[in-house]
Amino acid sequence: MKIPFSILDVAPIVQGGGIADALQRTVKLAQVAEESGYTRFWLAEHHNAPNIASSATSVVIGHVASHTKTIRVGSGGIMLPNHAPLAIAEQFGTLDALYPGRIDLGLGRAPGTDPITARALRGERHTNGANFPEQLEELQRFMHPTQHAQHAIRAIPGEGADVPIWLLGSSDFSAALAAEKALPFAFAGHFSPTYIVPALKLYKQSYVPSDSQPKPYSMVAVNVIAADTDEEAHYLATSMQQMFLGFIRNQRTPLQPPVQNMDELWTEQEKFMVEQQIGSSIIGSKETIREKIQKLIESTEVDEIMATASIFDLDARIKSFQLFASVMKEIE
């Protein structure tokens, strides 16, 4: 049985490009993903980030869905503490009405930004993620009310929408909650490699079956950068390394072009910190990618792989995802 493969995107803004350019690139990538056999194309919510154009995530999902035909489009994810559950139910109910059977709703509890921006987003609600389980239940009630419940407020659109809810996480909290709620779970291995195996193991061992989701279903997101040779792939990956170096230095800039030598840019300590964050990255030729992906699947027993790639050049980025798709089609 072939393992499904998908894409996580943030509509990256590159040096010398703008927001419109970033969104056009995302649409082009989604169209190539659809042609290449990808299962879903997810967009992530981030704010106050000069390198990310997917802040208005629901809007971008609708834009991508309108320019594709069959691929599932969703959020990876919506940071629920930033929003009123009713608003999310209405937004995704609307998306489902426009693009029936193609929309996913992945939810996270992190802010997706810095504390000051989070406060600006959340206003007087002052949510901090601690009440994420309660927000999740409220959202589920709006989207799937019980038959005999009487609600003064209804999500229209939203009520009865055919939108699967996923929980996303980078630790064991969401893994345990997804298991308790019988929801599919996606782990953010692209920036939290240490906890991939423990979180997925906890999810499967703790899973409480439901009528709608009798078995656990897990997905792991991982950085995948593929090229014709290992050397070329590692060269392309320096854009990603520069991005994570910027996170460490609290310097957010548009995605930078690749460089020949990262040692000219970072200290030994910074190199160690970046490599700790992106240690699960799969970088190389098709042969290298195949070997590393197979090891990841064997160690996690994951049901689906979601690839993300911070590559500066659009053509190189598209080729990387095409190479990854060809590898996944060969893996049983």
C-alpha positions in Angstrom: 0.0 0.0 0.0 1.5 3.3 -1.1 2.0 6.0 1.6 0.2 9.3 0.8 2.4 12.3 0.6 1.5 16.0 0.9 3.0 19.5 1.1 3.2 22.1 3.8 3.6 25.7 2.5 3.8 29.2 4.0 3.8 31.2 0.7 7.4 32.2 1.3 8.4 35.7 0.5 11.9 35.7 -1.1 14.5 38.4 -1.2 13.7 40.7 -4.1 10.1 39.4 -4.3 6.9 40.6 -2.8 3.6 39.3 -1.4 1.8 39.0 -4.7 4.8 37.1 -6.1 4.8 34.8 -3.1 1.1 34.0 -3.6 1.6 33.4 -7.3 4.4 31.0 -6.5 2.2 29.1 -4.0 -0.5 28.6 -6.6 2.0 27.4 -9.2 3.4 24.9 -6.6 -0.1 23.7 -5.7 -0.9 23.1 -9.3 2.4 21.1 -9.8 1.6 19.2 -6.6 -1.8 18.2 -8.0 -0.3 17.0 -11.2 2.4 15.1 -9.3 0.0 13.0 -7.1 0.2 14.9 -3.8 -2.8 14.2 -1.5 -3.1 17.6 0.2 -1.6 21.1 0.2 -1.6 22.8 3.5 -0.8 26.4 4.5 0.4 27.6 7.8 -0.7 30.6 9.9 2.2 33.0 10.9 2.1 36.7 11.7 4.5 39.6 11.7 7.0 37.5 9.6 8.6 39.3 6.6 9.2 35.9 5.0 5.7 34.5 5.1 2.6 35.6 3.1 0.0 33.1 4.5 -1.1 35.1 7.5 -4.7 35.3 6.3 -4.7 31.5 6.0 -8.4 30.9 5.2 -8.2 33.4 2.4 -5.1 31.8 0.8 -6.6 28.4 1.1 -9.6 29.6 -0.9 -7.3 31.1 -3.5 -5.3 27.9 -3.9 -8.5 25.8 -4.0 -9.9 28.0 -6.7 -6.8 27.4 -8.9 -6.7 23.6 -8.4 -9.3 20.9 -9.1 -8.8 17.8 -7.0 -6.0 18.2 -4.4 -7.2 18.7 -0.8 -6.3 22.1 0.5 -6.2 23.0 4.2 -4.5 24.6 7.2 -1.3 23.4 8.7 -2.5 25.1 10.7 -4.9 27.6 12.0 -3.7 28.7 15.4 -7.0 28.5 17.2 -6.1 30.6 20.3 -5.8 33.6 17.9 -9.5 33.2 16.8 -13.0 32.8 18.0 -14.1 29.2 17.2 -17.3 30.5 15.7 -15.3 32.5 13.1 -13.2 29.5 12.2 -16.3 27.3 11.8 -17.9 29.9 9.5 -14.7 30.3 7.4 -14.2 26.6 6.9 -17.8 26.0 6.4 -17.8 28.5 3.6 -14.7 26.9 2.1 -16.4 23.5 2.2 -19.4 24.9 0.5 -17.3 26.4 -2.3 -14.9 23.4 -2.6 -16.8 20.4 -1.3 -14.8 17.4 -0.1 -11.5 19.2 -0.5 -10.9 21.2 2.7 -8.9 20.2 5.8 -8.8 22.0 9.1 -5.5 21.5 11.0 -5.4 23.2 14.4 -2.5 24.3 16.5 -2.3 26.0 19.9 0.9 28.0 19.4 0.5 31.7 18.6 2.5 31.5 15.3 4.1 34.8 16.2 5.8 36.8 18.9 4.0 37.6 22.2 3.3 41.3 21.3 1.7 40.3 18.0 -0.3 37.6 19.7 -1.8 40.1 22.1 -2.7 42.3 19.1 -4.4 39.4 17.4 -6.3 38.1 20.4 -7.4 41.5 21.8 -9.6 41.4 24.9 -10.0 37.6 24.8 -6.6 37.2 26.3 -6.3 33.5 25.3 -2.9 31.9 25.8 -3.4 28.4 24.6 -4.2 27.0 28.0 -7.9 26.6 27.1 -7.2 25.0 23.7 -9.1 21.8 24.6 -12.2 23.9 25.5 -11.8 26.0 22.2 -11.6 22.7 20.3 -14.8 21.4 21.9 -16.6 24.7 21.1 -15.5 24.5 17.5 -16.6 20.9 17.2 -20.0 21.8 18.7 -20.5 24.6 16.1 -19.5 22.3 13.2 -21.1 19.1 14.3 -23.9 19.9 16.8 -25.5 16.9 18.5 -28.9 16.0 17.2 -30.9 17.1 20.2 -28.8 20.1 21.3 -30.4 23.5 21.3 -28.0 26.3 20.5 -28.8 30.0 20.5 -25.8 30.5 18.1 -25.3 28.5 15.0 -22.4 28.5 12.5 -24.0 29.1 9.2 -22.0 28.2 7.0 -20.1 25.7 9.1 -22.8 23.5 10.7 -22.5 20.0 9.2 -19.6 20.9 7.0 -17.6 17.9 5.7 -14.2 19.3 7.0 -11.9 16.9 8.8 -10.3 18.4 11.9 -6.7 17.5 12.6 -4.6 18.4 15.6 -1.1 19.6 15.0 1.8 19.5 17.5 5.5 19.7 18.2 5.3 18.0 21.6 3.2 15.4 23.4 0.4 17.7 24.4 -1.5 17.7 21.1 -0.6 14.0 20.6 -2.4 13.1 23.8 -5.3 15.3 23.0 -5.7 14.0 19.5 -5.7 10.4 20.9 -8.3 11.3 23.5 -10.6 13.1 20.9 -10.1 10.4 18.2 -8.7 12.9 15.7 -5.9 12.6 13.1 -2.6 14.0 14.3 0.2 15.7 12.4 3.6 16.2 14.0 5.8 19.2 13.2 9.0 17.3 12.7 10.4 20.0 10.4 11.3 22.1 13.4 11.0 19.6 16.4 12.9 16.5 15.3 13.6 15.2 18.8 10.0 14.4 19.7 8.8 12.8 16.5 9.0 9.2 17.6 7.9 9.7 21.2 4.9 11.9 20.2 3.7 9.5 17.5 4.1 6.5 19.8 2.1 8.2 22.5 -0.6 9.1 20.0 -1.0 5.5 18.8 -0.8 3.9 22.3 -3.3 6.3 23.8 -5.8 6.4 20.9 -9.4 6.1 21.9 -11.4 4.9 18.8 -14.6 6.5 17.7 -17.3 5.6 15.2 -16.0 8.2 12.7 -12.3 7.5 13.3 -11.9 3.9 14.5 -8.1 3.9 13.9 -5.4 6.5 14.6 -4.0 8.3 11.6 -0.7 10.1 11.9 1.3 12.4 9.6 4.7 13.9 10.1 6.0 17.1 8.5 9.6 17.1 7.5 12.0 19.3 5.5 12.7 17.7 2.2 15.2 19.3 -0.3 15.9 17.1 -3.3 18.1 17.8 -6.3 20.1 15.9 -9.0 23.0 15.5 -6.6 23.6 15.6 -2.8 25.9 18.6 -3.3 23.3 20.6 -5.1 20.6 19.8 -2.6 22.9 20.8 0.3 23.6 24.1 -1.5 19.9 24.8 -1.9 19.4 23.9 1.8 21.5 26.9 2.9 18.5 29.1 2.3 16.6 27.1 5.0 19.7 27.2 7.3 19.8 31.0 6.9 16.1 31.2 7.8 16.5 29.2 11.0 19.7 31.2 11.8 17.5 34.3 11.6 15.0 32.8 14.0 17.8 32.2 16.5 19.1 35.8 16.1 15.5 37.2 16.1 16.2 38.7 12.7 13.3 38.0 10.3 14.1 38.7 6.7 12.7 37.4 3.3 14.1 34.0 2.3 17.7 34.5 1.2 19.5 33.0 -1.8 21.7 30.0 -1.2 25.4 30.5 -0.3 28.5 28.3 -0.9 29.7 28.4 2.7 27.5 28.7 5.8 30.5 28.8 8.1 31.0 32.4 6.9 27.6 33.3 8.4 27.2 31.4 11.6 29.2 30.6 14.7 29.8 27.1 15.9 27.2 27.5 18.6 24.7 28.9 16.1 25.4 26.0 13.8 24.7 23.6 16.6 21.4 25.3 17.5 20.2 25.4 13.9 21.1 21.7 13.3 19.2 20.8 16.5 16.0 22.4 15.1 16.3 20.9 11.6 18.0 17.7 12.4 15.3 15.6 10.8 15.7 17.3 7.4 16.0 15.0 4.4 18.4 16.5 1.9 20.0 15.0 -1.2 19.6 13.2 -4.5 16.7 10.8 -5.2 18.7 7.9 -3.9 19.6 9.7 -0.7 16.0 10.9 -0.2 14.6 7.4 -0.8 17.0 5.9 1.8 16.2 8.5 4.5 12.5 8.5 3.9 12.3 4.7 4.2 14.2 5.0 7.6 11.8 7.7 8.8 8.7 5.6 7.8 10.2 2.5 9.5 11.0 4.4 12.8 7.7 6.2 13.0 5.2 3.8 11.3 3.6 7.0 10.2 0.6 6.9 7.8 1.4 9.9 5.7 4.5 12.2 5.0 4.1 15.9 4.6 7.1 17.7 2.9 8.1 21.3 3.3 10.9 23.0 1.6 12.4 26.5 2.0 14.1 26.8 -1.4 14.8 30.2 -2.9 14.5 29.5 -6.6 10.9 28.5 -7.7 12.1 26.2 -10.4 14.5 24.4 -8.0 11.7 24.2 -5.4 9.2 22.7 -7.9 11.8 20.2 -9.1 12.5 19.2 -5.5 8.9 18.4 -4.9 8.7 16.5 -8.2 11.7 14.4 -7.2 10.2 13.7 -3.8 6.9 12.7 -5.4 8.7 10.2 -7.7 10.4 8.7 -4.7 7.2 8.3 -2.7 5.5 6.6 -5.6 8.2 3.9 -5.5 8.0 3.3 -1.8 5.6 0.6 -0.4 
